[in-house]
Amino acid sequence: MISAVFSTTTLRRWFSVLLASILAIALSGCTLSQFKTEAAQVPQIVFRNPGDPQSFNYAMNQASPTVFGYIYDGLITENGVTADIEPALAESWEISEDSKQIVFTLREGLKWSDGEPLTTDDVVFTYNDIFFNERIPTDFRDVLRIGESRALPKVRKLDDRRVEFTVPETFAPFLRTVGGVAILPEHALREAVFTNNRDGKPKFLSTWGTDTDPKKIIGSGAYTLESYTPYERVIFRRNPYYWRKDAQGNPQPYVERLIWQTVESSDTGLIQFRSGGLDLLEIAPSSFQLLKREEKRGNFTIKNGGPDFGTNFITFNLNKGRRKGRPLVDPIKSRWFNTLAFRQAVAYALDRQAMINNVFRGLGEFQDSPISVQSPYYFSPKEGLKVYDYNPEKAKELLLGAGFKYNNKNQLLDADGNRVRFTLLSQAGSRISDSIGSQLKSDLSKIGIQVDFTPIDFAVMIDKVLNTLEWECYFGLITGGIEPNSGANIWLPDGQFHPFNQKPQPGQPPIEGREVADWEEEIGRLYIQGAQEVDEAKRKEIYAETQRLAQEYLPFIHLVNPLSLTAVRDRIQGVKYSALGGTLWNVYELKAMD
């Protein structure tokens, strides 16, 4: 997904602001002294997010950042450092000998944040009536489908604490997949699921948008939503009914309040952190040396989680389809984009080492695979993954071999004499995205391609990529997953988020003439096969082949991964930082000292 996806993960946005307005925007009318006074009275953690939440509806959300990690739990959870599966709402589970059945046992006395009991009725409702409901367009359904038949698991209640999941065939990521998604409250959402609006669609589709009173959002996580002020902040309050307790029997979480401060500009975030207004800050490479010198005086520590968890890339719109007779992509440009040599030439033309040196100040590594380097299924260049090292002469050779030519101004033309020029979209406001976009433009100009770099609003970009489908190329990010099947919605040709050749979303006008390439079909087939295979060695080889194909045919041209760096106030104790889990994955055991 775009999170979920622009990560199921994650695109980020920062907007430039005038220095004179930085504090006004960052603090949104509240002074630092007010924040410090409140912190002294109520244990709290203040952290920056570059944008607002796009929805409070877990099943319908397709963008990040999100509130869901703070307000919901699943049956199981993933350790943010080791990626090991650990109990959450379910205290235990039993897997059948043939691996086709799992019985989860819920903890005794679970409650929702409004005090209502949380039982297996909620689990069955979440799956059968929301995730498996074809009238509800949710990305989770793609990840949960099994095998060639694309069947969904069967979910049934055994009693108030035990629920059974059954699959028709072996499904290797069974436990991590079905156990890892959030459980939703039946008593709060059932009516919306089974009641239609004027258009005959479930009211659920428009339920719990960000215009909903946050106090009405019912969850099961460590925190509840207390308030939301668009473009300013989200405030979370400790959930008094949360199930976790420490070894001494003390209720968790310990910190009473979390404040998500919407600070779109990274420069603004840096100023606010240095002045004491933030407790946590993801560090841009350009800020690292400055903050490193201030660690001791500023009472904070910079934590290095290694390469970022996920991928960044550019991708071309390969969709050959039409809507109402109108091509989604200019047919001339579509021919370029669908020429393999063109995509490979673009990959060879990008100076990724310069990108690491100039944009990330040396704090980054090459990314050559759609699977995160932290995953045991990652296939590395050392193991044989194809790479596209900077080679503009090779790029020109490929283009000339594919029928392109150069004029006397060294401008690239296609065989019909059309100037090769396209628009590269990016999320507006990020200095890093702007720097990457500028370098991409410069690099491609050296092989005669004119790039019109166009940063646009995040919501507009989402609409173009997923809805209108009328775009040419974009720079994006996708959050990773330890389990490759979490990317099934990206790699299956009919997945809900298959951006380089997107099918229509539910309820959208049909597309005529959409074609799926053989390699595209093969990657989708391998993702299904990989989910069926239980032998780990064979699974790794299957997903290695998907990475080989992805790098050969380049639906995504991967760029670099920055190091994952975060500054944490020394008064925040218990942080176990990693690129996988981030800073707040174990928020329930963090302490904010005076």
C-alpha positions as CSV (number, residue, x, y, z in Angstrom):
1,M,0.0,0.0,0.0
2,I,1.1,3.7,-0.1
3,S,2.0,4.1,3.7
4,A,0.5,1.4,3.6
5,V,1.6,1.4,1.7
6,F,3.5,4.8,0.3
7,S,4.6,1.9,4.4
8,T,1.2,-1.9,4.6
9,T,4.3,1.4,4.9
10,T,6.1,5.0,3.9
11,L,6.0,8.3,1.9
12,R,6.7,11.4,4.0
13,R,6.0,15.0,3.5
14,W,7.6,18.2,4.7
15,F,6.6,21.7,3.5
16,S,9.0,24.6,3.5
17,V,8.0,27.5,5.6
18,L,9.5,31.0,6.3
19,L,11.7,31.2,9.3
20,A,9.6,33.8,10.8
21,S,6.6,31.4,10.9
22,I,8.4,28.3,12.0
23,L,7.5,28.3,15.7
24,A,4.0,29.5,15.0
25,I,3.4,26.5,12.8
26,A,5.4,24.0,14.8
27,L,3.8,24.8,18.1
28,S,0.4,25.8,16.6
29,G,-0.1,28.6,19.1
30,C,1.3,26.8,22.1
31,T,4.6,28.1,23.7
32,L,7.4,25.8,24.7
33,S,6.9,26.9,28.3
34,Q,3.3,25.6,28.1
35,F,4.5,22.2,26.8
36,K,7.2,22.0,29.6
37,T,4.6,22.9,32.2
38,E,2.2,20.3,30.9
39,A,5.0,17.7,30.8
40,A,5.8,18.4,34.4
41,Q,2.2,17.8,35.4
42,V,1.5,14.8,33.1
43,P,4.1,12.3,31.9
44,Q,4.1,12.7,28.2
45,I,6.1,12.2,25.0
46,V,6.0,14.7,22.2
47,F,7.0,13.5,18.8
48,R,7.0,14.8,15.3
49,N,5.0,13.4,12.3
50,P,5.4,15.1,8.9
51,G,1.7,14.9,8.1
52,D,-1.8,14.4,9.4
53,P,-3.5,11.0,9.7
54,Q,-5.7,10.4,6.6
55,S,-8.3,8.2,8.3
56,F,-9.3,6.8,11.7
57,N,-10.8,3.8,9.9
58,Y,-8.2,1.0,10.0
59,A,-9.7,-1.2,7.3
60,M,-10.1,1.7,4.8
61,N,-6.8,3.5,5.3
62,Q,-4.3,3.5,2.5
63,A,-1.8,6.1,3.6
64,S,0.7,6.9,6.4
65,P,1.4,8.2,8.9
66,T,-1.4,6.5,10.9
67,V,-2.7,6.4,14.5
68,F,-3.4,2.7,14.5
69,G,-0.2,1.4,16.1
70,Y,-1.1,3.3,19.2
71,I,-4.9,2.5,19.4
72,Y,-5.1,-1.1,18.2
73,D,-3.6,-4.5,19.0
74,G,-3.8,-7.7,17.0
75,L,-3.9,-11.3,18.2
76,I,-0.2,-11.4,18.0
77,T,2.6,-8.8,17.7
78,E,6.0,-8.6,16.1
79,N,9.0,-7.7,18.3
80,G,10.4,-4.5,16.9
81,V,14.0,-5.6,17.2
82,T,14.1,-9.3,16.5
83,A,10.8,-9.6,14.4
84,D,9.9,-12.6,16.6
85,I,6.2,-13.3,17.0
86,E,4.9,-12.6,20.5
87,P,1.5,-12.9,22.2
88,A,-0.8,-9.8,22.2
89,L,-4.6,-10.1,22.5
90,A,-4.2,-13.8,22.2
91,E,-2.2,-15.3,25.1
92,S,-1.5,-18.5,23.1
93,W,-2.2,-20.4,19.9
94,E,-2.1,-24.0,18.7
95,I,-1.3,-24.9,15.1
96,S,-2.5,-28.2,13.6
97,E,0.0,-30.8,12.4
98,D,-0.9,-30.1,8.7
99,S,-0.5,-26.3,9.4
100,K,-4.0,-25.6,8.0
101,Q,-5.6,-24.6,11.3
102,I,-4.8,-22.2,14.1
103,V,-6.8,-21.9,17.3
104,F,-6.1,-18.7,19.2
105,T,-7.0,-18.3,22.9
106,L,-7.7,-14.7,23.9
107,R,-6.5,-13.3,27.2
108,E,-9.1,-13.4,30.0
109,G,-11.0,-10.2,30.7
110,L,-10.0,-8.2,27.6
111,K,-11.8,-4.9,27.2
112,W,-12.2,-2.2,24.6
113,S,-11.2,1.3,25.4
114,D,-14.9,2.1,26.3
115,G,-14.9,-0.7,28.9
116,E,-17.0,-3.2,26.8
117,P,-15.8,-6.8,26.7
118,L,-13.5,-7.8,23.8
119,T,-14.3,-11.4,22.8
120,T,-14.0,-13.8,19.9
121,D,-17.2,-12.3,18.5
122,D,-15.1,-9.2,17.7
123,V,-12.4,-11.4,16.0
124,V,-15.0,-13.1,13.8
125,F,-16.7,-9.8,13.0
126,T,-13.4,-8.2,12.0
127,Y,-12.5,-10.9,9.5
128,N,-15.8,-12.2,8.2
129,D,-17.8,-9.0,8.1
130,I,-15.0,-6.4,7.3
131,F,-11.8,-7.9,5.9
132,F,-13.6,-10.6,3.9
133,N,-16.6,-8.5,2.9
134,E,-16.4,-7.9,-0.8
135,R,-18.5,-4.7,-0.4
136,I,-15.6,-3.2,1.6
137,P,-12.6,-2.3,-0.5
138,T,-9.7,-3.1,1.9
139,D,-6.1,-3.9,1.1
140,F,-6.0,-6.5,3.8
141,R,-8.0,-8.9,1.7
142,D,-5.2,-9.3,-0.9
143,V,-2.7,-10.3,1.8
144,L,-5.1,-12.8,3.3
145,R,-6.0,-14.7,0.2
146,I,-4.7,-18.2,-0.2
147,G,-3.1,-20.0,-3.2
148,E,-4.3,-20.1,-6.8
149,S,-7.9,-20.1,-5.8
150,R,-7.4,-16.9,-3.8
151,A,-9.7,-18.3,-1.2
152,L,-10.0,-16.6,2.2
153,P,-9.5,-18.4,5.6
154,K,-12.5,-19.7,7.4
155,V,-13.0,-18.0,10.8
156,R,-15.3,-19.4,13.5
157,K,-15.9,-18.9,17.2
158,L,-15.3,-21.8,19.4
159,D,-16.2,-20.0,22.6
160,D,-15.8,-16.5,24.1
161,R,-12.0,-16.9,24.3
162,R,-11.1,-19.3,21.5
163,V,-11.4,-18.7,17.8
164,E,-10.4,-21.0,14.9
165,F,-8.8,-20.0,11.6
166,T,-8.7,-22.6,8.8
167,V,-7.1,-22.4,5.4
168,P,-7.9,-24.8,2.4
169,E,-4.2,-25.4,1.6
170,T,-0.8,-24.8,3.2
171,F,-0.2,-21.1,3.8
172,A,3.3,-20.4,5.1
173,P,2.7,-16.9,6.5
174,F,-0.5,-18.1,8.1
175,L,0.3,-17.2,11.7
176,R,2.0,-13.9,11.1
177,T,-0.6,-12.8,8.6
178,V,-3.9,-13.6,10.3
179,G,-2.6,-12.8,13.7
180,G,-0.9,-9.5,13.0
181,V,-3.8,-7.3,11.9
182,A,-5.9,-5.2,14.3
183,I,-9.1,-6.5,15.7
184,L,-12.0,-4.1,15.4
185,P,-15.0,-3.5,17.8
186,E,-18.3,-5.2,16.6
187,H,-20.4,-3.2,19.0
188,A,-19.2,0.1,17.6
189,L,-19.1,-0.8,13.9
190,R,-21.6,-3.5,13.2
191,E,-24.4,-1.1,12.2
192,A,-22.2,0.8,9.8
193,V,-21.1,-2.4,8.1
194,F,-24.7,-3.6,7.6
195,T,-26.4,-0.3,6.9
196,N,-26.2,1.3,3.4
197,N,-25.9,5.0,2.5
198,R,-27.9,6.7,-0.2
199,D,-25.7,5.2,-2.9
200,G,-26.4,1.7,-1.7
201,K,-22.9,1.2,-0.2
202,P,-22.1,0.3,3.4
203,K,-21.9,3.3,5.7
204,F,-18.7,1.8,7.0
205,L,-16.9,3.2,3.9
206,S,-17.3,6.7,5.3
207,T,-17.3,5.8,9.0
208,W,-14.5,7.0,11.4
209,G,-13.0,9.5,9.0
210,T,-10.8,12.2,10.5
211,D,-13.8,14.4,10.9
212,T,-15.1,12.0,13.6
213,D,-14.9,13.0,17.2
214,P,-11.7,11.2,18.3
215,K,-13.2,10.2,21.6
216,K,-15.7,8.1,19.7
217,I,-13.0,5.9,18.2
218,I,-12.9,2.6,20.1
219,G,-9.7,0.7,20.3
220,S,-7.8,-2.0,22.1
221,G,-4.2,-0.5,22.1
222,A,-2.1,1.2,24.7
223,Y,-3.7,4.6,24.0
224,T,-6.9,6.1,22.9
225,L,-7.5,9.2,20.8
226,E,-8.2,12.2,22.9
227,S,-8.2,15.0,20.3
228,Y,-7.2,15.9,16.8
229,T,-6.5,19.3,15.4
230,P,-5.8,19.2,11.6
231,Y,-2.4,20.5,10.6
232,E,-1.5,20.8,14.3
233,R,-1.5,17.7,16.5
234,V,-3.1,14.4,17.6
235,I,-3.2,13.8,21.3
236,F,-3.4,10.3,22.7
237,R,-4.4,9.4,26.3
238,R,-3.5,6.2,28.1
239,N,-6.1,3.5,27.8
240,P,-7.3,2.6,31.3
241,Y,-8.5,-0.8,30.1
242,Y,-5.3,-1.9,28.3
243,W,-4.4,-5.5,29.0
244,R,-0.7,-5.2,29.5
245,K,0.9,-5.3,33.0
246,D,4.6,-5.4,33.9
247,A,6.3,-8.1,35.9
248,Q,5.3,-6.5,39.2
249,G,1.7,-6.3,38.1
250,N,1.7,-2.5,37.4
251,P,-0.6,-1.5,34.5
252,Q,1.0,-0.3,31.3
253,P,1.6,2.0,29.5
254,Y,3.4,4.2,32.0
255,V,3.3,7.4,30.0
256,E,0.0,9.2,30.4
257,R,-0.1,11.1,27.1
258,L,1.4,11.0,23.7
259,I,1.4,14.2,21.5
260,W,1.8,13.7,17.8
261,Q,2.9,17.2,16.6
262,T,2.3,17.7,12.9
263,V,5.4,19.5,11.7
264,E,5.6,19.3,8.0
265,S,8.9,20.9,7.5
266,S,12.0,18.9,8.6
267,D,13.7,22.3,9.2
268,T,10.9,23.2,11.6
269,G,11.1,19.9,13.3
270,L,14.9,20.4,13.9
271,I,14.4,23.8,15.4
272,Q,11.6,22.6,17.6
273,F,13.7,19.6,18.8
274,R,16.7,21.8,19.6
275,S,14.5,24.2,21.5
276,G,13.1,21.4,23.7
277,G,9.6,21.2,22.1
278,L,10.0,17.6,20.9
279,D,11.2,14.5,22.8
280,L,11.9,12.4,19.6
281,L,13.1,13.4,16.2
282,E,13.8,11.3,13.1
283,I,17.1,12.8,11.8
284,A,17.7,13.8,8.3
285,P,21.3,13.2,7.2
286,S,21.8,16.9,6.7
287,S,21.1,17.4,10.5
288,F,23.2,14.5,11.8
289,Q,26.6,16.3,12.3
290,L,24.9,19.3,13.9
291,L,22.9,17.2,16.4
292,K,25.8,14.9,17.1
293,R,27.8,17.8,18.5
294,E,24.8,18.8,20.7
295,E,24.0,15.4,22.2
296,K,25.6,16.0,25.7
297,R,24.5,19.6,26.0
298,G,21.0,18.9,24.7
299,N,20.5,15.8,26.9
300,F,19.6,13.5,24.1
301,T,21.1,10.5,22.3
302,I,21.2,9.7,18.6
303,K,20.3,6.1,17.9
304,N,21.3,4.3,14.7
305,G,18.9,1.6,13.5
306,G,20.9,0.7,10.4
307,P,19.4,0.9,6.8
308,D,15.9,2.2,6.7
309,F,13.2,-0.4,6.7
310,G,11.6,-0.3,3.3
311,T,12.5,1.0,-0.2
312,N,12.5,4.2,-2.2
313,F,12.2,4.2,-6.0
314,I,10.9,5.8,-9.1
315,T,8.3,3.9,-11.2
316,F,6.8,4.5,-14.6
317,N,3.1,4.1,-15.4
318,L,3.1,0.9,-17.5
319,N,-0.7,0.9,-17.8
320,K,-1.8,0.7,-21.5
321,G,-5.4,1.0,-20.7
322,R,-8.1,3.5,-21.6
323,R,-11.1,5.0,-19.8
324,K,-14.0,6.1,-22.0
325,G,-11.7,5.8,-25.0
326,R,-9.0,8.1,-23.4
327,P,-5.6,6.6,-22.8
328,L,-4.4,6.8,-19.2
329,V,-0.9,7.6,-20.5
330,D,0.0,9.4,-23.7
331,P,0.5,6.5,-26.2
332,I,3.8,8.0,-27.3
333,K,5.2,8.1,-23.7
334,S,3.6,4.7,-22.9
335,R,5.6,3.1,-25.7
336,W,8.8,4.5,-24.1
337,F,7.9,3.4,-20.6
338,N,6.9,-0.1,-21.8
339,T,10.3,-0.5,-23.6
340,L,12.5,-2.5,-21.2
341,A,15.7,-1.0,-22.6
342,F,14.3,2.5,-21.8
343,R,13.7,1.6,-18.1
344,Q,17.1,-0.1,-17.9
345,A,18.8,2.9,-19.4
346,V,17.2,5.1,-16.9
347,A,18.5,2.8,-14.1
348,Y,22.0,3.0,-15.5
349,A,21.8,6.8,-15.8
350,L,21.2,7.4,-12.1
351,D,24.2,8.2,-10.0
352,R,23.2,6.6,-6.7
353,Q,26.6,7.0,-5.1
354,A,26.4,10.8,-5.7
355,M,22.9,10.6,-4.2
356,I,24.3,9.0,-1.0
357,N,27.1,11.5,-0.8
358,N,25.2,14.6,-1.6
359,V,21.6,14.0,-0.4
360,F,22.3,11.7,2.5
361,R,25.8,13.0,3.5
362,G,27.2,9.5,3.1
363,L,24.6,8.0,5.6
364,G,23.0,5.5,3.3
365,E,23.4,2.4,1.2
366,F,22.3,1.1,-2.2
367,Q,18.9,-0.5,-2.4
368,D,18.5,-3.0,-5.2
369,S,15.6,-5.1,-4.1
370,P,11.9,-4.6,-3.4
371,I,12.4,-6.7,-0.2
372,S,13.9,-4.9,2.8
373,V,17.4,-5.8,3.7
374,Q,16.3,-6.8,7.2
375,S,14.1,-9.6,5.8
376,P,15.5,-13.1,5.8
377,Y,14.1,-13.4,2.3
378,Y,16.2,-10.5,1.0
379,F,18.3,-11.5,-2.0
380,S,21.5,-9.5,-2.2
381,P,23.8,-8.4,-5.1
382,K,26.5,-10.7,-3.6
383,E,24.2,-13.6,-4.1
384,G,23.6,-12.7,-7.7
385,L,20.9,-10.0,-7.8
386,K,21.3,-7.8,-10.9
387,V,22.4,-4.2,-10.2
388,Y,22.5,-1.0,-12.3
389,D,25.7,0.7,-11.4
390,Y,26.1,4.2,-12.7
391,N,27.0,4.0,-16.4
392,P,25.6,6.7,-18.7
393,E,27.4,5.3,-21.7
394,K,25.7,2.0,-21.2
395,A,22.4,3.8,-20.9
396,K,22.9,5.6,-24.2
397,E,23.9,2.3,-25.9
398,L,20.7,0.7,-24.7
399,L,18.6,3.6,-25.9
400,L,20.3,3.7,-29.4
401,G,19.8,-0.1,-29.6
402,A,16.1,0.4,-28.9
403,G,15.6,2.8,-31.8
404,F,16.0,6.1,-29.9
405,K,18.4,8.7,-31.4
406,Y,20.0,12.0,-30.6
407,N,19.7,15.4,-32.3
408,N,22.5,17.9,-32.7
409,K,21.7,19.4,-29.2
410,N,22.2,15.9,-27.6
411,Q,18.5,15.7,-26.9
412,L,17.0,12.2,-26.9
413,L,14.3,11.5,-29.6
414,D,12.3,8.4,-30.2
415,A,12.2,6.7,-33.6
416,D,9.4,9.1,-34.8
417,G,11.4,12.2,-33.8
418,N,9.4,12.9,-30.6
419,R,11.5,14.6,-27.8
420,V,11.8,12.3,-24.8
421,R,10.3,14.2,-21.9
422,F,8.2,13.2,-19.0
423,T,6.8,14.4,-15.7
424,L,8.2,13.1,-12.4
425,L,5.9,13.5,-9.4
426,S,7.0,13.7,-5.8
427,Q,5.4,14.5,-2.5
428,A,5.7,18.3,-1.9
429,G,7.7,19.8,1.0
430,S,10.5,17.3,1.6
431,R,14.0,18.7,1.2
432,I,15.3,15.2,0.6
433,S,12.7,14.4,-2.0
434,D,13.4,17.8,-3.7
435,S,17.1,17.0,-3.7
436,I,16.6,13.5,-5.1
437,G,14.2,14.9,-7.7
438,S,16.8,17.5,-8.7
439,Q,19.5,14.9,-9.1
440,L,17.2,12.6,-11.1
441,K,16.5,15.5,-13.4
442,S,20.2,16.3,-13.8
443,D,21.3,12.7,-14.2
444,L,18.7,12.0,-16.9
445,S,19.5,15.2,-18.7
446,K,23.0,13.8,-19.3
447,I,21.5,11.1,-21.5
448,G,19.2,13.6,-23.3
449,I,16.0,13.1,-21.3
450,Q,14.1,16.1,-20.1
451,V,12.4,15.5,-16.7
452,D,9.8,17.9,-15.5
453,F,10.1,17.5,-11.7
454,T,6.8,18.3,-10.1
455,P,6.3,18.1,-6.3
456,I,2.6,18.0,-5.5
457,D,0.3,17.6,-2.4
458,F,0.2,14.2,-0.9
459,A,-3.5,13.8,-1.3
460,V,-3.4,14.8,-5.0
461,M,-0.6,12.3,-5.6
462,I,-2.6,9.5,-4.0
463,D,-5.5,10.3,-6.1
464,K,-3.5,10.3,-9.3
465,V,-1.7,7.0,-8.5
466,L,-4.8,5.0,-7.2
467,N,-7.8,6.7,-8.7
468,T,-7.4,8.7,-11.9
469,L,-4.3,6.6,-12.9
470,E,-3.2,9.5,-15.1
471,W,0.4,10.0,-14.3
472,E,3.7,9.3,-16.0
473,C,6.4,8.7,-13.3
474,Y,6.7,9.2,-9.6
475,F,9.2,9.0,-6.8
476,G,7.9,7.1,-3.8
477,L,8.6,5.1,-0.7
478,I,7.1,1.7,0.4
479,T,7.6,0.4,4.0
480,G,8.9,-3.1,4.2
481,G,7.8,-6.3,5.8
482,I,9.7,-9.2,7.2
483,E,7.2,-11.5,5.5
484,P,7.3,-11.0,1.7
485,N,3.6,-11.9,1.5
486,S,2.8,-8.6,3.1
487,G,3.6,-7.2,-0.3
488,A,1.1,-9.4,-2.1
489,N,-1.2,-6.4,-2.7
490,I,1.7,-4.8,-4.6
491,W,2.9,-7.7,-6.7
492,L,-0.3,-9.5,-7.7
493,P,-1.5,-8.0,-11.0
494,D,-5.0,-7.6,-9.5
495,G,-3.7,-6.4,-6.1
496,Q,-5.3,-3.3,-4.6
497,F,-1.9,-1.5,-4.8
498,H,-0.1,-2.5,-8.0
499,P,0.9,1.1,-8.9
500,F,2.9,0.6,-12.1
501,N,-0.1,-1.2,-13.7
502,Q,-3.0,-0.4,-11.4
503,K,-6.4,-2.0,-11.9
504,P,-9.5,0.1,-11.2
505,Q,-10.4,0.5,-7.5
506,P,-13.8,-0.8,-6.5
507,G,-16.5,1.5,-7.7
508,Q,-14.3,3.2,-10.3
509,P,-15.0,3.2,-14.1
510,P,-13.6,0.2,-15.9
511,I,-10.4,0.3,-17.9
512,E,-10.3,-1.0,-21.4
513,G,-7.2,-2.5,-22.9
514,R,-5.1,-3.0,-19.7
515,E,-2.4,-5.5,-20.4
516,V,-0.4,-7.6,-18.0
517,A,3.1,-8.6,-19.0
518,D,4.4,-12.2,-18.8
519,W,7.0,-11.2,-16.2
520,E,4.3,-9.4,-14.2
521,E,2.1,-12.5,-14.2
522,E,5.1,-14.6,-13.2
523,I,6.0,-12.5,-10.2
524,G,2.4,-12.7,-9.1
525,R,2.4,-16.5,-9.6
526,L,5.6,-16.8,-7.5
527,Y,4.1,-14.8,-4.7
528,I,1.3,-17.2,-4.5
529,Q,3.7,-20.2,-4.7
530,G,5.9,-18.6,-2.0
531,A,3.0,-18.4,0.4
532,Q,2.1,-22.0,-0.2
533,E,5.7,-23.3,0.4
534,V,6.5,-24.3,4.0
535,D,10.1,-25.3,3.4
536,E,12.1,-22.2,4.3
537,A,15.0,-22.9,1.9
538,K,12.5,-23.3,-1.0
539,R,10.6,-20.2,0.1
540,K,13.8,-18.2,0.0
541,E,14.6,-19.4,-3.5
542,I,11.1,-18.5,-4.7
543,Y,11.3,-15.0,-3.4
544,A,14.8,-14.7,-4.7
545,E,13.4,-15.3,-8.2
546,T,10.8,-12.6,-7.7
547,Q,13.6,-10.2,-6.9
548,R,15.6,-11.4,-9.9
549,L,12.6,-10.7,-12.2
550,A,11.8,-7.3,-10.5
551,Q,15.4,-6.2,-11.1
552,E,15.5,-7.5,-14.7
553,Y,12.2,-5.8,-15.7
554,L,12.3,-2.8,-13.4
555,P,8.7,-2.0,-12.6
556,F,10.4,-0.1,-9.7
557,I,13.8,1.5,-10.2
558,H,15.2,1.3,-6.6
559,L,17.5,4.0,-5.4
560,V,19.2,4.2,-1.9
561,N,18.3,3.5,1.7
562,P,19.3,6.2,4.2
563,L,20.4,5.1,7.6
564,S,17.6,5.1,10.2
565,L,18.6,7.7,12.7
566,T,16.6,9.1,15.6
567,A,17.4,11.6,18.4
568,V,15.8,10.6,21.8
569,R,15.7,12.8,24.9
570,D,17.6,11.1,27.8
571,R,14.5,11.5,30.0
572,I,12.7,9.0,27.8
573,Q,13.7,5.6,29.1
574,G,13.1,2.1,27.7
575,V,13.6,2.9,24.0
576,K,14.6,-0.1,22.0
577,Y,15.2,1.5,18.7
578,S,15.6,-0.3,15.4
579,A,14.8,0.4,11.7
580,L,12.3,-2.3,11.8
581,G,10.2,-1.1,14.8
582,G,11.2,2.5,15.1
583,T,11.2,4.4,18.4
584,L,7.7,3.7,19.7
585,W,7.1,0.1,18.9
586,N,7.3,-0.7,22.6
587,V,5.5,2.4,23.8
588,Y,3.7,0.6,26.5
589,E,7.0,0.1,28.5
590,L,8.5,3.6,27.9
591,K,8.9,6.0,30.8
592,A,9.1,9.8,30.7
593,M,11.2,11.0,33.7
594,D,11.0,14.5,35.1
